[in-house]
Amino acid sequence: MTKHSKNSLQICLLRLFHAKSRETQTAESRWHRQSRMNFCGICGLVFGFLFTFFCGISSADTLAATSSAERPAWLYPQTEVFRRRLEKIAARGISFTDYHIHTRGGMTPEKALHREADSGIRSAVLENEGREWPLNDNAALAAHIAAARRAAASAGKALPVGIQVNDRDWYKRLDPKLLRQLDYVLADTMIMGETAEGKPQRLWLPSLKIPDADAWMEAYMRHNLRILDEPISILANPTYLPDGIAAQYDRLWTPARMKTLIEKAVRNNVALEIQAGSPFPKPAFIRLARQMGAKFSFGTNNFDDKARDLSKWFDAIDAADIGPADIAVVKLNFR
């Protein structure tokens, strides 16, 4: 064997030795890492048990929180608090229907039905009607109704379908045959008068200026009563006030004005909505409306497909002692 061959053999043997050493070290390293992980895992379980035992944290709550993070956005989080509040309402004989689910911002009739099946809170879908809104003609209205009916048929469930009317001549402008296919009509009072450009004045816009709140309130009261004379089923967000004068609520919404509005709603069989997330109506109005025989509906008024906090519903029921007889049987008032 030549000197060159001997050197080559030595080099190969050295490489083989080092490779084997590295393999052995890697295996030992993996074993140590796995041991540390197992030890940490055991410590974590023990700590979790002790923390739960001493702090009273329910494993069901932990699991609910984990599963809530993985649930679709349009489903209500199934927390223990939410379930308890629903059970309390059910014990009073009350069942919810959300009549204010807009098919916008990613929300669909199919998602509304999924939410109903998951939560037990019945769904009803609508969309905005008006010259400047999605349902601006008979063709759009027909497509809206058809989409809801298809989703309901596919799921084998009932899904009430309605519209939110924003033009005051809606019942004259739209095809009566299409309107009679609806299950309900909802309206609010949040569009009144015209802008300087001749457009309908949207009262929630920050550009609205009200220099004389008392004079404005007189006109607004007449506006409320005109809407209650339309063949609507639900008055949404009753006693709403624009941001600029909302702080004067108790002064502007006098008992006399509240009674006049409630009397008209009762006479025309219009339900008064309790809307999730809205500060209106205030508890005093809800209590007075119940005393005067008004009926209530519930709504969320979504802008996307995310489930909204329903605390307002639960709190209103508790504050006004609302029972099953106070819940509206919502139906179409258009003839």
C-alpha positions in Angstrom: 0.0 0.0 0.0 1.4 3.4 -1.0 1.9 6.3 1.4 -0.9 8.1 -0.4 -3.3 5.2 0.0 -2.5 4.9 3.7 -3.3 8.6 4.2 -6.6 8.3 2.3 -7.6 5.3 4.5 -6.8 7.2 7.7 -8.8 10.2 6.6 -11.9 7.9 5.8 -11.6 6.2 9.2 -11.4 9.5 11.0 -14.5 10.9 9.1 -16.4 7.7 10.0 -15.5 8.0 13.6 -16.5 11.7 13.8 -19.8 11.0 12.1 -20.6 8.2 14.5 -19.7 10.5 17.5 -22.1 13.2 16.2 -24.9 10.6 15.7 -24.4 9.4 19.3 -24.4 13.0 20.6 -27.5 13.9 18.7 -29.4 10.8 20.0 -28.3 11.7 23.5 -29.4 15.3 23.0 -32.8 14.2 21.7 -33.2 11.9 24.7 -32.4 14.8 27.1 -34.7 17.2 25.3 -37.5 14.7 25.4 -36.9 14.1 29.1 -37.0 17.8 29.8 -40.2 18.1 27.8 -41.8 15.2 29.7 -40.8 16.7 33.0 -42.1 20.2 32.0 -45.4 18.6 30.9 -45.9 16.8 34.2 -45.1 20.0 36.1 -47.6 21.9 33.9 -50.3 19.4 34.6 -49.6 19.5 38.4 -49.5 23.3 38.4 -52.8 23.4 36.4 -54.5 21.1 38.9 -53.3 23.1 41.9 -54.3 26.4 40.3 -57.7 25.0 39.4 -58.1 23.6 42.9 -57.1 26.7 44.8 -58.5 29.4 42.5 -61.7 27.7 41.6 -61.2 27.9 37.8 -63.5 25.5 36.0 -62.0 23.2 33.4 -65.3 23.6 31.5 -64.7 27.4 31.4 -61.1 26.7 30.1 -62.3 24.4 27.4 -65.1 26.8 26.5 -62.6 29.6 26.1 -60.3 27.4 24.0 -63.2 26.2 21.8 -64.6 29.8 21.5 -61.3 30.9 19.9 -61.7 28.2 17.3 -65.4 28.9 16.5 -66.6 30.8 13.5 -67.1 34.5 14.1 -70.8 34.4 13.4 -71.5 31.9 16.3 -72.0 33.1 19.9 -69.2 32.1 22.3 -70.4 29.2 24.3 -69.1 30.4 27.6 -70.5 29.3 30.9 -71.9 32.8 31.6 -73.7 32.9 28.2 -75.2 29.5 28.8 -76.4 30.4 32.3 -78.0 33.6 31.0 -79.8 31.7 28.2 -81.0 29.0 30.7 -82.3 31.7 33.0 -84.3 33.3 30.1 -85.6 29.9 29.1 -86.7 29.2 32.7 -88.9 32.4 32.4 -90.6 30.9 29.3 -88.9 33.3 26.9 -87.4 32.3 23.6 -85.4 34.8 21.5 -85.7 35.6 17.8 -83.2 38.0 16.3 -85.2 40.0 13.8 -82.4 42.4 12.9 -79.8 40.3 11.1 -78.6 42.1 8.0 -77.3 40.1 5.0 -74.3 42.4 4.7 -70.6 42.5 5.6 -70.2 38.8 5.0 -73.4 37.7 6.8 -75.5 35.3 4.9 -78.8 33.4 5.4 -76.7 30.2 5.7 -74.6 31.7 8.5 -77.8 33.0 10.3 -79.2 29.4 10.2 -75.9 28.0 11.4 -76.0 30.4 14.4 -79.6 29.4 15.1 -78.8 25.7 15.1 -75.8 26.3 17.4 -77.3 28.7 19.9 -81.1 28.0 19.9 -81.7 31.7 19.3 -83.9 31.9 16.2 -82.8 33.9 13.2 -84.6 36.2 10.8 -82.8 38.0 8.0 -83.4 41.4 6.3 -81.7 44.0 4.2 -82.0 47.8 3.8 -84.7 49.1 1.3 -84.5 52.5 -0.3 -83.4 54.4 -3.3 -79.9 54.7 -1.9 -79.8 51.2 -0.4 -79.2 47.6 -1.6 -82.9 46.8 -2.1 -83.6 49.8 -4.4 -86.1 48.2 -6.8 -88.4 45.2 -7.2 -85.7 43.0 -8.8 -83.4 43.4 -5.8 -86.2 42.7 -3.4 -87.2 39.6 -5.3 -83.6 38.3 -5.2 -83.3 39.0 -1.5 -86.5 37.0 -0.7 -85.4 34.1 -3.0 -81.9 33.9 -1.4 -83.4 33.5 2.1 -86.0 31.0 0.9 -83.3 28.9 -0.8 -81.2 28.8 2.3 -84.2 27.8 4.4 -85.2 25.1 2.0 -81.7 23.7 1.9 -81.5 23.6 5.7 -85.0 22.2 6.1 -85.8 25.1 8.5 -88.0 28.2 8.6 -86.2 31.5 8.2 -88.3 34.6 8.4 -87.3 37.2 5.8 -88.0 40.9 6.1 -86.8 44.4 5.0 -85.7 47.5 6.8 -87.5 50.4 5.1 -85.7 53.7 4.7 -87.9 55.6 2.2 -91.2 56.7 3.6 -93.1 55.8 0.4 -91.8 52.2 0.4 -95.3 50.7 0.6 -96.4 52.7 -2.5 -93.3 52.2 -4.6 -92.6 48.5 -4.2 -94.7 45.7 -5.8 -97.4 44.7 -3.3 -97.1 41.0 -4.5 -93.5 41.0 -3.4 -94.2 42.8 -0.1 -96.8 40.1 0.8 -94.1 37.5 0.5 -92.2 39.0 3.4 -92.7 37.9 7.0 -92.1 41.3 8.6 -91.1 44.9 7.9 -88.7 46.8 10.2 -88.2 50.6 10.3 -86.2 53.0 12.5 -86.4 56.8 12.8 -82.8 57.6 12.0 -83.3 59.3 8.6 -85.3 62.5 8.7 -85.4 65.5 6.5 -82.9 66.5 3.8 -79.3 67.7 3.6 -78.4 71.0 1.8 -77.7 68.8 -1.2 -81.3 67.4 -1.2 -80.2 64.0 0.1 -82.0 62.2 2.9 -80.5 63.3 6.2 -78.9 60.4 8.1 -79.1 61.4 11.7 -76.1 59.3 12.9 -73.6 61.3 10.7 -71.3 63.7 12.6 -72.1 66.4 10.1 -75.6 66.8 11.6 -76.0 70.1 13.4 -79.0 70.7 15.7 -78.9 74.4 16.9 -82.3 74.2 18.7 -82.8 70.8 20.3 -86.4 71.6 21.5 -87.6 72.7 18.0 -85.9 69.7 16.5 -87.5 67.3 19.0 -91.0 68.6 18.0 -90.3 67.7 14.4 -88.7 64.4 15.3 -91.7 63.4 17.4 -93.9 64.0 14.4 -91.5 61.9 12.3 -91.7 59.0 14.8 -95.5 59.0 14.7 -95.6 59.1 10.9 -93.4 56.0 10.7 -95.6 54.2 13.3 -98.6 54.9 10.9 -96.8 53.0 8.1 -97.6 49.2 7.8 -94.5 48.2 9.7 -94.0 45.3 12.1 -91.1 46.5 14.3 -89.9 49.9 15.3 -86.1 49.5 15.7 -84.0 51.4 18.1 -86.9 53.4 19.6 -86.2 56.8 21.3 -83.0 57.1 19.3 -81.3 60.5 19.6 -78.3 61.8 17.5 -75.0 62.1 19.3 -75.1 65.8 19.5 -78.2 65.8 21.8 -78.1 62.3 23.3 -77.0 63.7 26.6 -80.3 65.5 26.8 -82.3 62.3 26.6 -84.1 62.5 29.9 -85.1 66.1 29.2 -86.2 65.6 25.6 -87.9 62.2 26.0 -90.5 63.4 28.5 -93.0 60.9 30.0 -95.7 62.5 27.8 -93.7 62.0 24.6 -92.9 58.4 25.6 -96.5 57.7 26.3 -97.6 59.1 22.9 -95.1 57.0 21.1 -96.0 53.8 23.0 -99.8 54.3 22.6 -99.3 54.6 18.8 -97.2 51.4 18.7 -99.7 49.5 20.7 -102.6 50.7 18.6 -100.9 49.8 15.3 -99.5 46.4 16.6 -95.9 47.5 16.1 -93.3 45.8 18.3 -90.7 47.9 20.0 -87.1 46.6 19.5 -84.6 46.0 22.2 -81.3 46.2 20.2 -78.0 44.7 21.3 -75.3 47.2 21.6 -77.6 50.3 21.5 -78.1 52.6 24.4 -81.7 53.1 23.2 -84.3 52.8 24.5 -83.5 53.5 28.2 -84.8 51.3 31.0 -87.5 53.8 32.0 -89.0 53.7 28.5 -89.0 49.8 28.5 -90.7 49.7 31.9 -93.3 52.2 30.8 -93.9 50.4 27.5 -94.4 47.1 29.3 -96.9 48.7 31.7 -98.8 50.1 28.8 -99.1 46.8 27.0 -96.5 47.2 24.3 -94.8 44.1 22.9 -91.0 43.7 22.4 -88.8 42.2 19.8 -85.1 41.7 19.8 -82.4 42.5 17.3 -78.6 42.8 16.9 -78.3 45.1 13.8 -75.0 43.7 12.6 -72.6 45.4 10.2 -70.5 42.2 9.5 -70.8 38.5 10.2 -69.5 38.7 13.8 -71.8 37.7 16.6 -72.7 40.6 18.9 -72.9 40.9 22.7 -76.4 40.2 23.8 -76.1 41.7 27.3 -78.6 44.5 26.5 -81.3 41.8 25.9 -80.7 40.0 29.1 -80.3 43.2 31.2 -83.6 44.7 29.7 -85.5 41.6 30.6 -84.3 41.7 34.2 -84.7 45.4 34.6 -88.3 45.5 33.3 -89.3 42.0 34.5 -90.3 41.1 30.9 -92.1 37.8 30.6 -93.4 35.6 27.7 -96.6 37.7 27.4 -94.5 40.8 26.7 -92.8 39.3 23.6 -94.2 40.2 20.2 -95.6 37.7 17.8 -94.1 39.5 14.8 -96.1 39.4 11.6 -96.5 41.3 8.4 -98.8 44.3 8.8 -98.8 45.2 5.1 -102.1 44.2 3.4 
